[in-house]
Amino acid sequence: MYKYDPIDQQIVNERVAQYRDQTRRYLAGELTDEEFRPLRLQNGLYIQRHAPMLRIAVPYGLMSSKQLRKLADIAKRYDRGYGHFSTRQNLQLNWPKLEDTPEILAELATVEMHAIQTSGNCIRNITTDQFAGIAPDEIIDPRAIAEIMRQWSTFHPEFALLPRKFKIAVSGTEQDRAIVQAHDIGLEFYKDAQGQMAIKVWVGGGLGRTPILGTVIREHLEWQHVLSYCEAVIRVYNIHGRRDNIYKARIKILVKALGIDEFRRQVDEEWAHLKDGPLTITQAELDRVAHYFEPMPYKTLPAHDASFDAAVASNPAFAAWVKRCVHAHRVAGYRAVTLSLKPHGKAPGDITSEQMHVVADLADAYSFGELRSSHEQNLILADVQLSDLFAVWEKARAAGLATPNIGLLTDIICCPGGDFCSLANAKSIPIAEAIQMQFDNLDYLYEIGDLELNISGCMNACGHHHVGHIGILGVDKDGSEWYQVTIGGKQGNDASIGTVIGPSFSAEEMPGVVKRLIEVYVRERSDEERFIDTVRRLGVAPFKAHVYAEKESA
């Protein structure tokens, strides 16, 4: 992972000192709420329903055990002993005191972390595949370019006040796991006919009030020009994006209004002034940054391990965990492990300080001291030897981090919702917990198979409900909380936006609604067909008919 140089550290330290003085002036009454608002947002601090919320950056989802321990200690000392991993791979603290936030940022700076540009109308945290660098289907490891883009976008003076927040995702695998099509800019790395690294550029994707999948604006971009081309895209957006209507301010609205051909023409016109200039990435610079992402010191191991095979054969619980939570690795004798932050009856994505310390210890002992967060709100140990998997499972299980539900219905993506967020129309966490408890039989979950269920508490879609096989959206109806249901959404290469099945439901009805959707799937599926496949084959009609027939009879 990238390590700060003296310039990086100085910049972050100076930002902490600046914010400390701004906070002092605000608490002394020298700054008004309106004056302080943009200053705190520039440092990741929101004012939520009950308390401030601090969003801490985890660039491209990669962190060290030392950093996770610091997060654990901060959560215990300054919050309520837990944190929440978000769909942008960041960590959020939901209960810090405003007067403590300068101290929190100062402590983060000691481990090369910060909260810069995790909020506000700027370029946000760049996300990527949680298996970058180790995935067997990886064509290009995108993390070095992601880091170069992070440095380019941080404190970019031209893009400090965009019409709206701006999100970028990068992916270098055959199967997209970063949802590049649902971002303002999505960068898909591949090798061209000459065997050189190239990039397919998607633009104008986004969820929220008007969900739109991105459009390819450039099929082949030489990697040296990724900064200048992205800068051209964002310049066109910055000039012409709407600032008069927050709901129409995202780049997706501009691309749709202009049409992709006209938008491309304007980008190319702007790019002509930037291409081959100072923003061109040299091979020397790529090599310098890529050095921080060199392969770990892997051992030469056999592809199979007798002790692992014996443990799988003799221990059904371990075998179930391996099936759902252990993933292939490009290096023989190694596997990646997903530690589930979705135990039954708990808020998805939440992790206690004690659990963070356990994960940090596991990373040190079994995964070269490094770990990743995913946009599915779980944590990953990327480099575990086959022979160590049983020990990892035992320790993770003891800490409540080994629920074998990755990819299943209860591996729910969920925003904090109305329990915390002042923007939410409805609570998300109680709905997730109720569904988890409704489906507490692992054997039945395995029978259902792969199914993605995503929940958002409002139209901002922080829970990515639009691209869930089943999506749940909290809506306000006459001052009470109701839930709209979509089916047929999907992330990946064949991404799709879900379709609303009909009128909304009360909170009490939601577990039953999901149950009835599953009943249709189990009844109608063919061999080896996943829920999303059945929905795509049959359409919404049979699911809608069964759900609302039951509702009317009730």
C-alpha positions as CSV (number, residue, x, y, z in Angstrom):
1,M,0.0,0.0,0.0
2,Y,1.1,3.6,-0.5
3,K,3.3,5.1,2.2
4,Y,3.4,8.8,2.9
5,D,6.4,10.8,1.9
6,P,7.4,13.9,3.9
7,I,5.3,16.1,1.6
8,D,2.2,14.0,2.2
9,Q,2.7,14.0,5.9
10,Q,3.3,17.8,6.0
11,I,0.1,18.4,4.0
12,V,-2.0,16.3,6.4
13,N,-0.4,17.8,9.5
14,E,-1.1,21.3,8.2
15,R,-4.7,20.5,7.5
16,V,-5.1,19.1,11.0
17,A,-3.7,22.4,12.5
18,Q,-5.9,24.5,10.2
19,Y,-9.0,22.6,11.2
20,R,-8.1,22.7,14.9
21,D,-8.1,26.5,14.7
22,Q,-11.3,26.6,12.7
23,T,-13.1,24.4,15.3
24,R,-11.7,26.6,18.1
25,R,-13.0,29.7,16.4
26,Y,-16.5,28.1,15.8
27,L,-16.8,26.9,19.4
28,A,-15.8,30.4,20.6
29,G,-18.5,32.0,18.5
30,E,-16.2,33.6,16.0
31,L,-17.6,31.6,13.1
32,T,-21.3,31.1,12.3
33,D,-22.9,27.8,11.5
34,E,-22.9,28.7,7.8
35,E,-19.2,29.8,7.9
36,F,-18.2,26.6,9.7
37,R,-20.2,24.2,7.6
38,P,-18.0,24.1,4.4
39,L,-14.9,23.9,6.7
40,R,-16.1,20.9,8.6
41,L,-17.3,19.1,5.4
42,Q,-13.9,19.5,3.9
43,N,-12.7,17.4,6.8
44,G,-15.3,14.7,6.6
45,L,-17.5,16.0,9.4
46,Y,-21.3,15.8,9.0
47,I,-24.0,16.9,11.5
48,Q,-26.4,13.9,11.6
49,R,-29.7,13.2,13.3
50,H,-28.3,12.8,16.8
51,A,-24.6,13.7,16.7
52,P,-21.7,14.6,14.4
53,M,-20.6,11.8,12.0
54,L,-16.9,11.6,10.9
55,R,-16.1,9.8,7.7
56,I,-12.5,8.6,7.6
57,A,-10.9,7.9,4.2
58,V,-9.7,4.4,3.3
59,P,-8.3,5.0,-0.2
60,Y,-9.2,2.1,-2.6
61,G,-10.2,0.1,0.5
62,L,-6.6,-0.7,1.6
63,M,-5.2,-0.4,5.1
64,S,-2.6,-1.8,7.4
65,S,-3.1,-3.5,10.7
66,K,-1.5,-0.5,12.4
67,Q,-4.1,1.8,10.9
68,L,-7.0,-0.5,11.9
69,R,-5.7,-0.6,15.5
70,K,-5.7,3.2,15.5
71,L,-9.3,3.2,14.2
72,A,-10.2,0.8,17.0
73,D,-8.6,3.0,19.7
74,I,-10.2,6.1,18.3
75,A,-13.6,4.5,18.3
76,K,-13.2,3.4,21.9
77,R,-11.8,6.6,23.2
78,Y,-13.9,9.2,21.2
79,D,-17.0,7.3,20.2
80,R,-19.1,4.4,21.5
81,G,-16.7,1.6,20.8
82,Y,-17.6,0.8,17.2
83,G,-17.3,2.0,13.7
84,H,-19.3,1.5,10.4
85,F,-17.8,0.5,7.1
86,S,-19.6,2.2,4.2
87,T,-20.2,1.3,0.6
88,R,-17.3,3.6,-0.4
89,Q,-14.9,1.5,1.6
90,N,-14.5,4.2,4.3
91,L,-15.0,4.0,8.0
92,Q,-17.6,6.2,9.7
93,L,-17.8,7.2,13.4
94,N,-21.4,8.0,14.3
95,W,-21.0,9.5,17.8
96,P,-17.9,11.7,18.1
97,K,-18.1,15.0,19.9
98,L,-17.4,18.1,17.8
99,E,-14.8,19.4,20.2
100,D,-12.9,16.0,19.9
101,T,-12.7,15.9,16.1
102,P,-9.4,17.9,15.8
103,E,-7.8,15.4,18.2
104,I,-9.2,12.5,16.2
105,L,-7.8,13.9,13.0
106,A,-4.4,14.5,14.7
107,E,-4.3,10.8,15.8
108,L,-5.2,9.6,12.3
109,A,-2.3,11.7,10.9
110,T,0.1,9.6,13.0
111,V,-0.8,6.5,11.0
112,E,-1.1,8.2,7.6
113,M,-4.8,8.5,7.6
114,H,-7.2,11.5,7.2
115,A,-10.8,12.5,6.5
116,I,-10.0,14.8,3.6
117,Q,-12.6,14.9,0.7
118,T,-14.8,12.2,2.3
119,S,-17.7,14.8,2.0
120,G,-18.5,17.9,0.1
121,N,-18.8,18.6,-3.6
122,C,-15.4,17.3,-4.6
123,I,-13.8,14.1,-5.9
124,R,-14.5,11.5,-3.3
125,N,-12.6,8.4,-2.2
126,I,-11.6,6.3,-5.3
127,T,-12.8,2.7,-4.9
128,T,-11.7,-0.5,-6.5
129,D,-12.0,-4.3,-6.3
130,Q,-11.3,-5.6,-2.8
131,F,-9.3,-8.5,-4.4
132,A,-7.1,-6.1,-6.5
133,G,-3.6,-7.6,-6.9
134,I,-4.6,-11.1,-5.9
135,A,-7.6,-12.0,-8.0
136,P,-7.1,-14.9,-10.5
137,D,-9.2,-13.0,-13.1
138,E,-7.2,-9.8,-12.8
139,I,-5.7,-8.4,-16.1
140,I,-4.2,-5.2,-14.6
141,D,-3.7,-4.3,-11.0
142,P,-5.2,-0.8,-10.9
143,R,-4.1,0.3,-7.5
144,A,-1.0,2.3,-8.6
145,I,-3.1,4.3,-11.0
146,A,-5.7,4.7,-8.3
147,E,-3.1,6.1,-5.9
148,I,-1.8,8.5,-8.6
149,M,-5.4,9.7,-9.1
150,R,-5.8,10.1,-5.4
151,Q,-2.8,12.4,-5.2
152,W,-4.0,14.3,-8.3
153,S,-7.5,14.8,-7.0
154,T,-6.6,15.7,-3.4
155,F,-6.8,19.5,-2.8
156,H,-7.3,20.0,-6.6
157,P,-8.1,23.7,-6.6
158,E,-10.3,23.6,-9.7
159,F,-12.5,20.8,-8.4
160,A,-13.0,21.9,-4.8
161,L,-16.5,23.2,-5.4
162,L,-18.1,21.0,-8.1
163,P,-21.8,21.1,-8.8
164,R,-22.1,17.9,-6.7
165,K,-20.0,15.1,-5.2
166,F,-18.0,13.1,-7.8
167,K,-17.2,9.4,-7.5
168,I,-14.6,7.4,-9.4
169,A,-14.2,3.6,-9.5
170,V,-11.4,1.5,-11.1
171,S,-11.3,-2.1,-12.0
172,G,-8.8,-4.4,-13.8
173,T,-10.5,-7.8,-13.7
174,E,-12.5,-9.8,-16.2
175,Q,-15.5,-9.6,-13.8
176,D,-16.2,-6.1,-12.5
177,R,-16.5,-6.1,-8.7
178,A,-16.2,-2.3,-8.4
179,I,-19.5,-1.3,-10.1
180,V,-17.7,0.9,-12.6
181,Q,-20.9,1.5,-14.5
182,A,-22.6,3.1,-11.5
183,H,-20.0,5.9,-11.0
184,D,-19.5,9.4,-12.4
185,I,-16.4,8.0,-14.0
186,G,-15.6,4.3,-14.2
187,L,-12.2,3.1,-15.4
188,E,-11.9,-0.4,-16.8
189,F,-8.3,-1.5,-17.3
190,Y,-7.4,-4.1,-19.9
191,K,-4.6,-5.0,-22.3
192,D,-4.9,-3.9,-25.9
193,A,-3.9,-5.7,-29.1
194,Q,-0.3,-4.8,-28.5
195,G,-0.4,-6.1,-25.0
196,Q,-0.2,-2.6,-23.5
197,M,-2.3,-1.4,-20.5
198,A,-5.2,0.6,-21.7
199,I,-8.4,1.9,-20.2
200,K,-12.1,1.8,-21.2
201,V,-13.7,5.0,-19.8
202,W,-17.4,5.0,-18.6
203,V,-19.0,8.3,-17.7
204,G,-22.4,9.5,-16.4
205,G,-23.3,6.6,-14.1
206,G,-24.8,7.0,-10.7
207,L,-27.6,5.9,-8.4
208,G,-29.7,8.2,-6.2
209,R,-32.9,9.9,-7.3
210,T,-32.3,9.2,-11.0
211,P,-30.4,5.9,-11.3
212,I,-28.4,5.7,-14.6
213,L,-25.8,3.3,-15.7
214,G,-22.8,4.9,-17.3
215,T,-22.0,5.1,-21.0
216,V,-18.6,4.3,-22.6
217,I,-17.1,7.6,-23.7
218,R,-13.8,6.2,-24.8
219,E,-13.0,2.6,-25.6
220,H,-9.2,2.9,-25.7
221,L,-7.4,5.4,-23.5
222,E,-3.6,5.1,-23.1
223,W,-2.9,4.9,-19.4
224,Q,-0.4,7.8,-19.6
225,H,-3.3,10.1,-20.3
226,V,-5.8,9.0,-17.6
227,L,-5.3,12.2,-15.5
228,S,-5.6,14.6,-18.4
229,Y,-8.7,12.8,-19.8
230,C,-10.4,12.7,-16.4
231,E,-9.6,16.3,-15.9
232,A,-11.2,17.2,-19.2
233,V,-14.3,15.2,-18.3
234,I,-14.6,17.0,-14.9
235,R,-13.9,20.4,-16.4
236,V,-16.8,20.0,-18.8
237,Y,-19.0,18.9,-15.9
238,N,-17.7,21.8,-13.7
239,I,-18.6,24.4,-16.3
240,H,-21.9,23.1,-17.5
241,G,-23.3,21.0,-14.6
242,R,-26.4,22.4,-12.9
243,R,-26.0,24.2,-9.7
244,D,-29.6,25.5,-9.5
245,N,-31.1,22.1,-8.5
246,I,-29.4,19.6,-6.2
247,Y,-31.3,16.7,-7.7
248,K,-30.1,17.5,-11.2
249,A,-26.6,18.4,-10.3
250,R,-24.8,15.1,-11.0
251,I,-22.8,14.5,-14.1
252,K,-25.3,11.8,-15.2
253,I,-27.9,14.5,-15.8
254,L,-25.5,16.6,-17.9
255,V,-24.5,13.6,-20.0
256,K,-28.1,12.6,-20.5
257,A,-29.1,16.2,-21.4
258,L,-26.3,16.7,-23.9
259,G,-26.2,13.2,-25.3
260,I,-23.0,11.1,-25.1
261,D,-21.8,12.3,-28.6
262,E,-22.0,16.0,-27.7
263,F,-20.5,15.4,-24.3
264,R,-17.6,13.5,-25.9
265,R,-17.1,16.3,-28.3
266,Q,-16.8,18.8,-25.6
267,V,-14.5,16.6,-23.6
268,D,-12.2,16.0,-26.6
269,E,-12.1,19.7,-27.2
270,E,-11.0,20.4,-23.6
271,W,-8.6,17.4,-23.7
272,A,-6.8,18.9,-26.6
273,H,-5.5,21.6,-24.2
274,L,-4.4,19.1,-21.6
275,K,-3.1,16.1,-23.5
276,D,0.7,15.6,-23.5
277,G,1.1,18.3,-20.8
278,P,2.2,18.1,-17.2
279,L,-0.6,15.7,-16.3
280,T,0.9,12.9,-18.5
281,I,2.0,10.0,-16.3
282,T,5.5,8.9,-17.0
283,Q,6.7,5.3,-16.8
284,A,9.1,6.3,-14.1
285,E,6.2,7.8,-12.0
286,L,4.1,4.7,-12.5
287,D,7.0,2.5,-11.5
288,R,7.7,4.6,-8.4
289,V,4.1,4.3,-7.1
290,A,3.7,0.7,-8.3
291,H,6.6,-0.2,-6.0
292,Y,4.3,0.3,-3.0
293,F,2.0,-2.4,-4.4
294,E,4.5,-5.1,-5.2
295,P,3.5,-8.7,-4.5
296,M,3.8,-9.8,-0.9
297,P,6.7,-12.1,0.0
298,Y,4.8,-15.3,-0.9
299,K,6.2,-18.7,-0.1
300,T,6.4,-21.4,-2.7
301,L,3.6,-23.7,-1.6
302,P,1.8,-26.7,-3.0
303,A,-1.6,-26.0,-4.6
304,H,-3.2,-28.3,-2.0
305,D,-2.8,-28.8,1.8
306,A,-3.6,-32.1,3.5
307,S,-4.5,-30.5,6.8
308,F,-6.9,-28.1,5.1
309,D,-8.6,-30.9,3.1
310,A,-8.9,-33.0,6.3
311,A,-10.5,-30.1,8.2
312,V,-13.0,-29.4,5.4
313,A,-13.9,-33.1,5.3
314,S,-14.4,-33.5,9.0
315,N,-15.9,-30.2,10.1
316,P,-19.2,-29.2,8.4
317,A,-19.2,-25.7,10.0
318,F,-15.7,-25.0,8.7
319,A,-16.6,-26.4,5.3
320,A,-19.6,-24.0,5.1
321,W,-17.4,-21.0,6.0
322,V,-14.8,-22.0,3.3
323,K,-17.5,-22.3,0.7
324,R,-18.9,-18.8,1.3
325,C,-16.0,-16.8,2.8
326,V,-12.8,-18.1,1.2
327,H,-11.9,-17.0,-2.3
328,A,-9.4,-18.1,-5.0
329,H,-6.0,-16.5,-5.1
330,R,-3.6,-16.1,-8.0
331,V,-0.7,-17.6,-6.0
332,A,-0.7,-21.3,-5.3
333,G,-1.3,-22.3,-1.7
334,Y,-3.0,-19.0,-0.8
335,R,-6.6,-17.8,-0.4
336,A,-8.4,-14.5,0.3
337,V,-10.8,-14.5,3.3
338,T,-13.8,-12.3,3.7
339,L,-14.7,-11.6,7.4
340,S,-18.4,-11.0,7.5
341,L,-19.6,-7.9,9.2
342,K,-23.2,-9.2,8.8
343,P,-23.9,-11.4,11.8
344,H,-27.6,-12.1,12.4
345,G,-29.4,-9.3,14.3
346,K,-26.6,-6.8,13.9
347,A,-26.3,-3.6,11.8
348,P,-24.5,-4.5,8.5
349,G,-21.1,-3.0,8.3
350,D,-20.7,-2.3,12.0
351,I,-17.6,-3.5,13.8
352,T,-16.6,-3.1,17.4
353,S,-13.2,-1.8,18.7
354,E,-12.5,-5.2,20.1
355,Q,-13.2,-6.9,16.7
356,M,-11.0,-4.4,14.9
357,H,-8.1,-5.4,17.2
358,V,-8.9,-9.1,16.4
359,V,-8.8,-8.4,12.7
360,A,-5.6,-6.5,13.0
361,D,-4.0,-9.4,14.9
362,L,-5.2,-11.8,12.2
363,A,-3.7,-9.6,9.5
364,D,-0.4,-9.5,11.3
365,A,-0.3,-13.3,11.9
366,Y,-1.7,-14.5,8.6
367,S,-1.9,-11.8,5.9
368,F,1.3,-9.7,5.9
369,G,-0.2,-7.1,8.1
370,E,-2.6,-5.8,5.5
371,L,-6.4,-5.9,5.0
372,R,-9.1,-4.5,2.7
373,S,-12.6,-3.2,3.1
374,S,-15.2,-3.9,0.4
375,H,-18.1,-1.8,-0.9
376,E,-20.2,-4.7,0.3
377,Q,-19.2,-3.6,3.9
378,N,-17.0,-6.5,4.9
379,L,-13.3,-6.9,5.6
380,I,-10.8,-9.0,3.7
381,L,-7.6,-10.8,4.6
382,A,-6.1,-11.1,1.1
383,D,-3.1,-13.4,1.6
384,V,-3.8,-16.4,3.8
385,Q,-2.1,-19.7,3.4
386,L,-4.3,-22.8,3.0
387,S,-2.7,-24.3,6.1
388,D,-3.7,-21.3,8.2
389,L,-7.4,-21.1,7.2
390,F,-8.6,-23.3,10.0
391,A,-6.8,-21.2,12.6
392,V,-8.2,-18.0,11.0
393,W,-11.7,-19.4,11.1
394,E,-11.5,-20.4,14.8
395,K,-10.3,-17.0,15.8
396,A,-12.7,-15.1,13.6
397,R,-15.6,-17.3,14.8
398,A,-14.8,-16.6,18.4
399,A,-15.0,-12.8,17.6
400,G,-18.3,-13.0,15.7
401,L,-16.6,-12.4,12.3
402,A,-17.1,-15.8,10.6
403,T,-20.8,-15.8,9.7
404,P,-20.8,-18.0,6.5
405,N,-23.2,-15.8,4.6
406,I,-21.0,-14.0,2.0
407,G,-23.1,-13.6,-1.2
408,L,-26.2,-14.9,0.5
409,L,-29.4,-13.0,1.3
410,T,-28.3,-11.9,4.8
411,D,-25.0,-10.4,3.4
412,I,-27.0,-7.2,3.2
413,I,-25.7,-3.9,2.0
414,C,-27.3,-1.3,4.2
415,C,-26.8,2.5,4.9
416,P,-27.1,3.8,8.4
417,G,-30.6,5.2,7.6
418,G,-32.9,7.1,9.8
419,D,-31.3,5.8,13.0
420,F,-28.4,8.2,12.3
421,C,-28.7,10.1,9.0
422,S,-30.6,13.4,8.9
423,L,-31.3,12.9,5.2
424,A,-33.0,9.6,5.6
425,N,-36.8,9.1,5.1
426,A,-36.9,5.8,7.0
427,K,-34.8,3.5,9.1
428,S,-32.6,0.9,7.3
429,I,-30.9,-1.0,10.1
430,P,-34.1,-2.4,11.7
431,I,-35.3,-3.7,8.3
432,A,-32.0,-5.4,7.7
433,E,-32.1,-7.0,11.2
434,A,-35.7,-8.1,10.8
435,I,-34.8,-9.8,7.4
436,Q,-31.7,-11.4,9.0
437,M,-33.8,-12.9,11.7
438,Q,-36.5,-14.0,9.3
439,F,-33.9,-16.0,7.4
440,D,-31.8,-17.4,10.3
441,N,-31.7,-20.9,8.9
442,L,-28.3,-21.3,7.1
443,D,-29.4,-24.4,5.3
444,Y,-32.3,-22.5,3.7
445,L,-30.0,-19.7,2.8
446,Y,-27.7,-22.1,1.0
447,E,-30.7,-23.6,-0.8
448,I,-31.7,-20.1,-2.0
449,G,-28.1,-19.5,-3.1
450,D,-26.5,-16.2,-4.3
451,L,-28.8,-13.3,-3.7
452,E,-27.9,-9.6,-3.2
453,L,-30.2,-7.6,-1.0
454,N,-29.5,-3.8,-0.6
455,I,-31.3,-1.3,1.6
456,S,-31.2,2.5,1.4
457,G,-33.0,4.9,3.8
458,C,-33.5,7.6,1.2
459,M,-33.1,8.4,-2.5
460,N,-29.4,9.2,-2.1
461,A,-29.0,5.4,-2.4
462,C,-26.0,5.0,-0.2
463,G,-27.1,1.4,0.2
464,H,-27.0,0.8,-3.5
465,H,-30.5,-0.5,-3.6
466,H,-30.9,0.1,-7.3
467,V,-28.3,-2.6,-8.2
468,G,-29.5,-5.2,-5.6
469,H,-31.2,-8.3,-6.9
470,I,-33.7,-7.1,-4.3
471,G,-33.6,-3.4,-3.5
472,I,-35.4,-1.7,-0.6
473,L,-35.8,2.0,-0.4
474,G,-37.2,3.9,2.6
475,V,-39.8,6.5,1.6
476,D,-41.9,9.0,3.5
477,K,-45.6,8.7,3.2
478,D,-47.7,11.2,5.1
479,G,-45.0,11.5,7.8
480,S,-44.6,7.7,8.3
481,E,-41.9,5.3,7.1
482,W,-42.7,3.0,4.2
483,Y,-40.5,0.9,1.9
484,Q,-40.5,0.6,-1.9
485,V,-39.2,-2.7,-3.4
486,T,-37.3,-3.2,-6.6
487,I,-36.1,-6.5,-8.1
488,G,-33.7,-7.2,-11.0
489,G,-30.9,-4.9,-10.1
490,K,-27.4,-6.2,-10.5
491,Q,-23.7,-5.1,-10.3
492,G,-21.0,-6.4,-12.5
493,N,-20.3,-6.6,-16.2
494,D,-24.0,-7.0,-17.0
495,A,-25.2,-4.4,-14.5
496,S,-28.8,-3.4,-14.4
497,I,-31.1,-1.1,-12.5
498,G,-34.0,-2.8,-10.6
499,T,-37.7,-2.4,-11.4
500,V,-40.2,-1.2,-8.8
501,I,-42.7,-4.0,-8.2
502,G,-45.6,-1.8,-7.0
503,P,-46.8,0.3,-4.0
504,S,-44.7,0.5,-0.9
505,F,-44.9,-1.5,2.3
506,S,-44.9,-0.9,6.0
507,A,-41.8,-1.8,8.0
508,E,-43.7,-4.7,9.6
509,E,-44.5,-6.2,6.2
510,M,-40.9,-6.2,4.8
511,P,-39.7,-9.6,6.1
512,G,-42.8,-11.2,4.7
513,V,-42.4,-9.4,1.4
514,V,-38.9,-10.7,1.0
515,K,-40.1,-14.2,2.0
516,R,-42.8,-14.1,-0.7
517,L,-40.3,-13.0,-3.4
518,I,-38.1,-15.9,-2.4
519,E,-41.1,-18.3,-2.6
520,V,-41.6,-17.3,-6.3
521,Y,-38.0,-17.9,-7.1
522,V,-37.8,-21.3,-5.4
523,R,-41.0,-22.4,-7.2
524,E,-40.0,-21.1,-10.6
525,R,-36.2,-21.5,-10.9
526,S,-34.6,-23.9,-13.2
527,D,-31.4,-25.9,-12.4
528,E,-28.4,-23.7,-11.5
529,E,-30.5,-20.5,-11.9
530,R,-29.8,-17.7,-9.4
531,F,-32.5,-15.3,-8.2
532,I,-31.4,-12.6,-10.7
533,D,-31.5,-15.1,-13.6
534,T,-35.1,-16.1,-12.7
535,V,-36.2,-12.5,-12.5
536,R,-34.6,-11.7,-15.9
537,R,-36.2,-14.7,-17.5
538,L,-39.7,-14.2,-16.0
539,G,-39.9,-10.5,-15.5
540,V,-41.5,-8.7,-12.5
541,A,-45.1,-9.9,-13.1
542,P,-45.1,-13.2,-11.2
543,F,-43.2,-11.8,-8.2
544,K,-45.6,-8.8,-8.0
545,A,-48.7,-11.0,-8.3
546,H,-47.6,-13.3,-5.5
547,V,-46.5,-10.5,-3.1
548,Y,-49.6,-8.4,-3.6
549,A,-52.0,-11.3,-3.6
550,E,-50.7,-12.2,-0.2
551,K,-50.9,-8.6,0.9
552,E,-54.6,-8.3,-0.2
553,S,-55.6,-11.6,1.5
554,A,-53.9,-10.5,4.7
